Amino acid sequence: MTFIDAMNQLGGWMSDRWKSGLAFIFSLIIIIDFGVLAYQHDARVNSVEYIEAILKEVPEDERGEVLKVILAPRQPITTFGGGLFYIGMGAIFTGAAVGLGGNRQKK
């Protein structure tokens, strides 16, 4: 039995609901990347105790470089590589929308 046969036995659940699942996962990733991780980064940078604890372990001549790294602005994970994550997800959503339009015209 192939994977496609197994999916067809499930009544086409995956083929009917994959767009909703993908939209939910995409939304969850965005909320975590721009909400949760950004809040965590700000809380860490604004914590004086955190910065002092790190600077105690670093030699005095290297503290300036360490502070630059600690206080650097946060870059969202999904924007690395020129936003390839968004390009890929946009291509999937666009292909699904174009395919959906084609199905409506055939009926």
N, C-alpha and C positions, 0 to 999 in steps of 0.2 A: 504494500500500500504506500503510495506516495504522499507527500505533504499536501498536495492539491486535492487528492481524493479524501484525505482526512478532513480538510477544511470544508469540502462540499458536503460531507456527512453531517457536519455541524449545522447545516442549514444555511450556509452562506453568511454566518454571523460576521466573519472577518470582512468579507467583501461589502457588507451592508454598513458596518459601523467603524471602519478603520479611519475615516476622515474625522469623526468625532473624537476618537481616541487620540489621534495625532494632534488635533487642535488642543485637547486637554493637556497633553504632555508638553506641547510647545508653550502654552500659557504657564504651566507649572515651572518650566525652565526659566522663563522670563521673570516671573515673580521671585524665584530664588536668586537669580543673577542680579537683578536690579533692586530688589527689596531686601531680602535676608542678608546676602553677602555684603551689600553696601552698608547696611546698618551695623553689621559685625565689624567691618573695617573701620568705620567711624568710631565705634565704641573702643576699639583697640588703640587707635591713634590718639584719641582724646584721654586715654588712661595714663596718668602721670606715673603711676606705680609700674605699669608695664614697661614704659620707656626707661625709667630709672633702673629697673631690674636688668634690662638688656645692657644698658650702658655700664653697669658695674662690672660686667664680665668682659668688656671690650677694652683693649689698651687705649690710653688717652689720645694717642696720635691718630687712631682710626675712628674715633667717635663721630667726626663730621660726616664721613662716608656712610656710617651706619645710620645716622639720623636722616640722611638723604633717602635711604632705602625705606626706613620706617615711615617717614612722613610723605612719601611719594603718593600722588593721587592714585586711587584705585581705577584700574581699567576692567570693565566687565569682561568676563570670560568669553561670552558669545561674540564679542567684537574683535577678538584676535584674528589675524589672518585676513584683514580687510572685510570682515563680516561674512565669511564663507558659510557660516551657520545659517544666516538669514537668506543668503542666496539659495542655498540648498533647500531650505524649508519653503521658500517662496516658489521655487520650481515645482516642488511636490504639490503645494496647494494650487498653483496655477494649472498644472497638468490635470489635477482632479477636477477643477472647475471647467476646464475646456472639455474634458471627457464627459462631464455631466451634461454640458450643453449639447454635445454631439448625440448623447443618448436621448435627449428630449426631442431632438429634431427627427430622429428615426421613428419615433412612436407616432 
